[in-house]
Amino acid sequence: MSVLKFKRNQKLRSFLVFLLMAASIWFLTKFSKPLVAEFRLNLEYTNFPQQTLVSTDAPKVLNVTVNANGFKLLTKFFSDKSLVIDLSAGRLLEDDKIRFSQDQLLAFCYRKMPVAGVISLDTKELIVPIDRMAAKEIEVLFQGEVSLSQGFKMIGQPKIEPNKITVYGPSQMIDTISSIRTIYTRLEGLRNNINKAIALESLFSNELSRSQDSIFWSAQILEYTQKQIELPVELINVPRGKKLQIFPEMMTLSVEIPVNEYALYDKSNFRLICDYTERISEDSFMIPRLSQLPQGVFKPELSHKKVDYVEFAQ
C-alpha cells in the first residue's frame, strides 16, 4: 500500500515539474517577442506661465499605444503611470490655451518610456486651457493662547509682520476670503521679548496660492515690580481771597514699574492735584487725581480716596 502511495506522489511531482517547465518556456517565448500594449497615463502639469493655473477642464489622461519587447513592457506596466507635461514647451494661444503638437507629446512619452520601440497616440494635439489668477490682499489673524510669567507684562500690542498677505487664484474663490489665521499656537510663561515665526493655516483649495506660508509674531515683554512714592497734594483753581487747609497734605502712590527702570521714577514724574471747582462743598472734601502719569506705569493706587478741607478767609 505504501509503495503504491509513493508511486502516485512521484508521478504528481513529475507532473508539476513538467507543468512549471512548460509555463516557463511559454512565458519566456511570449515576452521575448515584441508586444503591443495600451497605457492610460495620468497627466501632470508643470512650469505654469506666471500668475496662471491649469483649468479644471484640462485633459486628465492620455492613451498611449506601445510596441516593445514584452519584458520591457512588463516592467513599465508596474511602474508609475503619470506623464509630466512641461507647459513652458507649448505654444500659448490667444484664448488662454496652450497647444502641444503630436510630435511634442511623443517626445514626452519617449522620455517617459525610452525602452519603447514604437509609440502611437489617439490624439493629434493636446489643448490645455489655463485660467488667469486674480490677486487679493487679506488680513492675517493670530490664533492661539498667550500667557506671561508672574511679574511680567506685555508693552503695547503684539505685532504681526506682515499683517497682510496676498492670495492668488480664481476670482470666484478668492472673493470669498477676507482673512487667514495662523495655526493654533500656545505661547506660555513668556519672560523675554519674542519674535517667533508661525505657520499659516492651509488654503482650502489646491487652486489657490499665497505670497508666503508664515508670519512673525513679536511682543515686547518687561519684568515689573511695585514702588511706593510720597507725593504732595497740589491745590488748583482756588479763588483769590480763600485759603484752604487740607488733610492729608501728602499721599503714598503705589505703582508697578519696569524693574530695569526702578531708579528712574520719583515724585518728579507724577503730579497729584485736587481741583477746588470739583469740591463736594456739603461734606467739605475733594477727590484727588493724578494729572501726570508716565507711560509704561501700571496700576496706580493712592493711599487715600479723598482730601478733606477747611476753608478760611484771608
SVG drawing of the C-alpha trace seen along z (x, -y; Angstrom):
<svg xmlns="http://www.w3.org/2000/svg" viewBox="-24 -138 42 140">
<polyline fill="none" stroke="black" stroke-width="0.4" points="0.0,0.0 2.8,-2.4 4.6,-1.5 1.5,-2.5 1.2,-5.8 4.9,-6.6 4.5,-6.0 1.4,-8.2 3.3,-11.1 6.2,-10.6 4.0,-10.9 2.3,-14.1 5.7,-15.7 6.9,-14.9 3.7,-16.3 4.1,-19.6 7.8,-19.9 6.8,-19.4 3.9,-21.9 6.3,-24.5 8.8,-24.0 6.2,-24.3 4.8,-27.5 8.3,-29.0 9.0,-28.2 5.7,-29.8 6.4,-32.9 9.9,-33.3 8.7,-32.7 5.7,-35.1 7.5,-38.0 10.8,-37.8 8.9,-38.9 7.6,-42.4 4.2,-43.0 1.6,-45.8 0.1,-47.3 -2.0,-50.3 -1.2,-52.5 -3.5,-55.1 -1.2,-57.9 -2.3,-60.4 -1.3,-63.9 0.6,-66.2 1.4,-69.8 4.5,-71.8 6.1,-75.2 2.9,-77.3 3.0,-80.7 3.3,-83.5 0.1,-84.1 -1.8,-81.3 -3.1,-77.8 -4.4,-74.9 -8.2,-75.0 -10.3,-72.3 -11.3,-71.4 -7.8,-70.5 -7.3,-66.9 -6.5,-64.4 -5.3,-61.4 -3.6,-60.4 -4.0,-57.0 -0.7,-55.6 -0.2,-52.5 3.3,-51.0 5.1,-48.3 8.1,-47.0 9.8,-43.9 7.5,-42.1 9.8,-42.1 10.3,-45.8 6.6,-46.4 6.1,-44.2 8.4,-46.4 6.6,-49.6 3.3,-48.1 4.2,-48.0 5.8,-51.5 4.4,-55.0 1.5,-55.7 1.9,-59.5 3.2,-61.7 4.6,-65.2 3.7,-67.9 6.0,-71.0 3.7,-73.9 6.6,-76.2 7.3,-73.9 3.8,-74.5 2.5,-77.3 0.3,-79.9 -2.8,-80.7 -4.7,-83.9 -7.7,-82.5 -5.6,-81.4 -4.9,-77.9 -1.6,-76.1 -1.2,-73.8 1.1,-70.7 1.5,-69.0 1.5,-65.2 5.3,-65.3 5.8,-67.1 3.5,-64.6 5.5,-61.7 8.7,-63.3 7.3,-63.5 6.2,-59.8 9.7,-58.7 11.3,-60.4 8.9,-58.5 9.4,-55.2 12.8,-55.2 12.7,-51.4 9.6,-51.6 10.0,-50.7 7.1,-52.4 4.6,-54.7 1.3,-56.0 -1.3,-58.3 -5.0,-58.5 -4.9,-62.3 -3.2,-64.7 -2.8,-67.5 -3.2,-68.4 -5.0,-71.6 -4.6,-72.7 -6.8,-75.6 -5.4,-77.8 -7.0,-80.3 -5.6,-83.7 -5.2,-84.1 -6.6,-87.1 -4.8,-88.5 -6.2,-89.8 -4.6,-91.1 -6.1,-89.6 -5.6,-90.1 -3.5,-87.7 -5.1,-86.8 -3.2,-85.2 -4.9,-82.1 -3.7,-80.8 -3.1,-81.5 -0.5,-83.8 0.4,-83.8 3.2,-85.6 5.2,-84.6 4.2,-86.2 5.5,-89.7 5.9,-90.3 3.9,-92.5 3.5,-93.0 4.2,-96.5 1.7,-97.7 0.0,-95.3 1.8,-92.3 2.8,-92.8 2.2,-90.5 4.7,-91.0 3.4,-91.1 -0.1,-91.7 -1.4,-91.1 -0.5,-88.6 -1.6,-88.2 -3.5,-85.2 -3.7,-84.1 -6.4,-82.0 -9.6,-82.1 -11.5,-85.2 -14.7,-83.3 -12.6,-81.6 -10.6,-84.5 -13.6,-86.8 -14.9,-84.6 -11.7,-85.1 -11.2,-88.1 -8.6,-86.8 -6.3,-83.9 -5.4,-82.5 -2.1,-81.2 -2.0,-77.6 -3.1,-77.3 -0.1,-78.3 0.4,-78.3 3.0,-80.8 3.2,-80.2 5.3,-81.6 6.9,-84.4 9.6,-86.3 11.5,-88.0 10.9,-89.8 9.8,-87.4 9.9,-87.3 8.6,-83.9 7.8,-82.5 4.4,-81.0 3.0,-79.0 -0.3,-79.9 -3.3,-77.5 -3.5,-75.7 -5.6,-77.1 -8.9,-75.3 -8.1,-74.5 -5.0,-73.4 -6.0,-76.1 -5.1,-78.8 -1.6,-80.0 -0.2,-82.8 2.7,-85.2 4.1,-83.4 3.4,-80.5 4.3,-82.0 4.5,-85.3 6.4,-86.7 4.6,-87.3 6.5,-89.7 5.9,-91.3 7.9,-93.4 7.9,-92.0 9.3,-93.5 9.5,-92.5 7.6,-94.8 7.8,-95.5 5.9,-97.7 7.2,-101.0 5.8,-103.5 6.3,-107.2 5.3,-110.0 3.5,-112.8 2.4,-116.3 -1.3,-117.2 -1.4,-120.3 -4.5,-122.6 -5.6,-124.2 -8.3,-126.8 -8.6,-128.2 -10.2,-131.7 -8.3,-134.7 -9.2,-135.6 -9.6,-132.0 -7.2,-129.8 -7.6,-126.0 -6.2,-123.7 -6.2,-120.1 -5.9,-116.7 -3.8,-114.8 -1.2,-117.0 0.8,-114.0 -0.2,-110.7 1.5,-107.5 1.3,-106.4 1.8,-102.7 2.7,-101.9 4.1,-99.0 7.2,-100.0 9.8,-98.1 12.5,-96.5 15.2,-97.9 13.8,-101.5 13.2,-101.3 15.6,-104.1 14.3,-106.4 11.0,-107.1 10.4,-109.6 7.9,-112.2 9.1,-114.5 7.5,-112.0 4.0,-112.4 1.6,-115.2 -1.3,-114.8 -3.9,-117.5 -7.2,-118.5 -9.4,-120.9 -11.3,-123.4 -14.0,-123.7 -14.8,-120.0 -15.1,-120.0 -18.1,-118.4 -19.0,-121.5 -21.7,-119.8 -19.2,-117.4 -16.0,-119.6 -13.9,-117.2 -12.2,-116.9 -11.3,-113.8 -7.6,-113.6 -6.4,-112.6 -3.1,-112.1 -2.8,-114.7 0.7,-113.4 1.4,-109.7 4.3,-108.4 3.6,-105.8 4.7,-102.3 3.5,-102.7 0.7,-100.3 -1.9,-100.0 -1.5,-103.5 -3.2,-103.4 -3.4,-106.3 -3.3,-105.7 -6.4,-108.0 -9.6,-108.2 -10.5,-111.8 -9.0,-115.0 -10.8,-116.9 -10.5,-120.6 -11.2,-123.6 -11.8,-126.9 -10.5,-130.2 -11.0,-133.8 -7.7,-135.7"/>
</svg>
